[in-house]
Amino acid sequence: MATQITTGTSELRDITKMERIGAHSHIRGLGLDDRLEPRENSQGMVGQAKARKAAGMILKMVQEGRIAGRAMLFAGPPSTGKTAIALGMAQTLGPDVPFTMIAASEVFSLSMSKTEALTQAFRRSIGVRIKEETEIIEGEVVEIQIDRSLTGATKTGKLTIKTTDMETIYDLGNKMIDALSKEKVTAGDVISIDKTSGKVTKLGRSFARSRDYDAMGADTRFVQCPEGEIQKRKEVVHTVSLHEIDVINSRTQGFLALFAGDTGEIKPELRNQINAKVAEWREEGKAEIIPGVLFIDEVHMLDIECFSFLNRALENELAPLVIMASNRGVARIRGTNLYSPHGLPPDLLDRVLIVSTQPYTSDDIKHIIKIRCEEEDVTLTERALDILTHLAADTTLRYVLNLISCAQMLAKKRKSEIVEEVDIRRVYSYFFDEKRSVEWIKEQQHRLVSEEGVDFEPASKPTGKAPAQVEAMDES
């Protein structure tokens, strides 16, 4: 198997993604200048200057290939931009550096073991830049002759192609004739043919034919006739992830398994063989390892077994940069009775660089609301903007951002393109925020089915007795 490891790069195709407005679709990057200093309002990012600068420093080291097998933790209250910063990092890295984003709860919902799910996430975040040499035929078409049989079932032909130094005649089969016909190749076109795949690419029209009275459009591109040999060797670079190589070599259907979704568990022996083959390619100069980024959101949802696996995986030679996010304070480590900061074991906390995010100021909130309105194509009056800003301070930023599109619907019902104060007040009365929901539960508690022994206080969280470990930490 190791000697027949395939990457399937020639068979992968670009998939067109449909653009839609999401919670973070306005994020275009980290909003840093060339000196990694955060701009006040740039690329959809507002505030969190220290956290963005820390993320920018780490990204710089990732792009230079100087950091891998490290871990970062973004810790802060909800709605302080932890996920937004991670997505900004992904946008800044670009398509060549792998960026994998998972939620910790995904690990438990998949039909495979927890460690296998994390292993696949790790290997998705490691890219392999593979250099391949391919032979191409490049030149100006002098003549195409196509002979069809009486029935039309078989076709044969000859292609005369030249450069400035030489001229050659090639015999054509059915597939090549169809490929040339599909590209509408005629005499005078400069073409390139990949000998491995048979792909025909029309580079343009020869300058020698520029004075011909052919039917040509205004967008016709003229190029020089190629020089030198007709057959040339060209270096092609592909970037694939280790997980894609794993899947292609573990399934009989090859690269089609990537699109099936259900990859199943992959044997460690196969991974070891692929690692050995990739190491061999590196020594021969055929491949280059690109450590990427793995982002684990809500990392406190992992259990002690997953944390133990992370500890070991970070020491591996093929380990990406792991970025985690948590909004927990002192919380129970899942799978144990122990309590720890952010819900992470102390031995893992010792490995990570912790970056804190702070609550947004009123000015930051106003900028964020404006950015979201631009993204959702909503026009607000100044009074409506001020009300939403005050609401975000009293409730939460996420609640206010959800009200924007609802208020726009109400404005359209009254035949207005501008969202005004009356629309905000009406939508505020339709949808409860967390505090008003708790107050309503308090009022209707005798009518609702509730857990016994749990008391709700208006505008606060459910109250109950703190665990003994937390009390001991408080006393210390």
C-alpha angles and dihedrals in degrees: 000000000000092000092051101048109148131194101198091217094141090057100047116104134198113255115212110233121215112232116228136165109260136167092274103022090116092065111106100164143316095295096236129146126226091278090053090249113146117244117223094242119004140136091002093303121122128179124340090103097167094046092048092048091050090050090049092053091052091047091053090056091046091052091050090049092239098122133053136135090040129122133217129190124205105203124183146109121295117282095026098117104261095138091039091057091049091051089047088056090051091051091048094050092057129207097304097065114065115240118185122188123193137162114234092235090062089073091067097042098057124096093243138068120289094243092050091052091051092045091054090048090051093050092047086060095056115080127200116206104205122196115207131179117221132181118238134185111219129177150097118296110239099176141348119204118188122185119192126198120241091260093043092231096116129042130191131178151156129242119203111199131172145183127198089273106038147010129216137182119219128193113233130215131200096275096049091046090052091047092051091046091050091055090044092232115186136172110293096034119123108224140178123212123195105218093203099054101017091233114161119210122188107217096184144278122309117253087228088069096046092105095049116113094236125145099264130163128228090256095058109133119218120207136176120262107261120256132224127011121007092221113058137172115235129188115231122192122208127182118208133160124246089242091058090053089048093053095044091053097041098055131063091222090059117199092006087074088069090066095042091071097211101094095160124199118326120214117249090226091062091049091051090052091049091048089052092048093048089049088052090051089051092053091049091049093243096115141030127203116232112195107212136185130274114198117197112191120202089014092176087075091072117095132230092269091056091047090052089051091050090052091055096039092054089061092056119110091233098053127135128214106278117211118188133187129202135169095193127112117196102348139163116269103239112249094025140064092237124112123214139164111283090359092278124126115256093242091057093043087056089062099048133084105227119215117187125212121208131212113270122257122236091259091051091050091051091051092049092050090051091050092050091048090054090048093050093039094241125149117211130191116235090249092052090048091052091049092051091049092053090045091054090054092050097041125010135300093237092055092052094047089053090055094059099075091040091053089049090057091053091048091053090051090060090047096253129130093199123075110227137187093270091058092051092049093049095048089046089057092049098051125046124219121215097270095050090045090056090049091050091050089052091053095044097037094115090057099044129079103246141170113260119241095028115112123197122208118197114260092008142085125270109282126222141142113299117237117264092246092056091048089052090051091050092051092049 
